[in-house]
Amino acid sequence: MTFPAPPRALGRASDRSPQQVDPLGALAARPITFGAALAALLVAVVGTLLRASDVSSPGAAVGALVAVAAGGVALVVSAAPLRAPFGPRALWCVAAACAAAGVLSALATSGSNPFVRDDWAGIVSGVLLLGVAPYRSAREILAAGGAVAVVLALVVLVEAPGFVTPVPTASYVVVALTPLLALTAASATFSGVFVAHVEGWVSRATGFRRASTDDLRVTLARSVQQDRVTVLNREVVPFFARLVESGRIVEGDADEARRVADALRASLVADADATWLARRLAAPGRRVPAEVVDPDRLADLLGPGHRTALWALVATVDDVEAADVRSFRVALEAEEARVGITIELACRASAVAARRSLAPCLTVLRLVSGDLRVDRAPSLLTLRFSYDQH
């Protein structure tokens, strides 16, 4: 038995982000994001205070701290669950804030900066880029870190004549960039290795799934057979049992036989025409009433990612403690080459509270669809997204 080989860590894996391959894992990384933003600002503030005697331009010093704070805010806000995915624009906003902080920090100590070893711009930039690791690909992180490193290197070259240590200029550049390059490499390595491990696991799981397809077919056949037996026991068996017990056929038995046949036919046709979504939402034991409007059976065109995300939302909605929802309605409609899905959640209390409780599911839906829109009314939450017809 052979399985597909897992992807290489530095090949295809670096083209995807941890947030793409594991959206819920990216949600769990929120504390790291907050910690990186706060740590960067703390290092910048402490470094500025320790070098207060070297500050020749207080305005530039304050501007440098504001730039660091702006980079931290961009990192935290862009990583918010309901703003997913964390796009390349957010990454480059963080990188631009790092570069601006480095330039302003140099301007703040212009003419009075005797050492490069106590400059905090490289460390702060590296910490902020470390916070990006769960959200962007290794290649993008390396590109952003390289761009910031170029800016900081130019700053050091401009400041080099004022340094008092008699060493080659290249040494100043190495000292200034080492923290940034080390933390950027750590961030990119985490992103690349994480994606490689997840994709390798998915590849192996796909191999196991293909290997067990025959067993799955047998199980499904038995399940379908059991459903048919259930229908017969409910409609047909009681009718024939009554005929056998009475020992004769009366005038009304023909009408009863016609009714049983029609009911059996309708049940079998409805079961055959039902999509996977309709069957799951009609399963016994669900707490929240659900309605599916899908006359064209478009739900069967959903890919594995969309199905998993949609069913995770259904499972969360059905958990009364997780989401205070009293009804669930799904409508699917063909829109040229795409299928549009509208989900209406009637809330018992506030739609804002329901949206907050469903944030992880909405994040996953946003990542797999790319065009999720969330509309709120006082007691109604409406989700709209689409997917390609395959």
Summary of the structure (lengths in Angstrom):
residues: 390
radius of gyration: 30.4
end to end distance: 29.9
largest distance: 115.8
contacts: 1248
relative contact order: 0.10
helix: 66%
strand: 10%
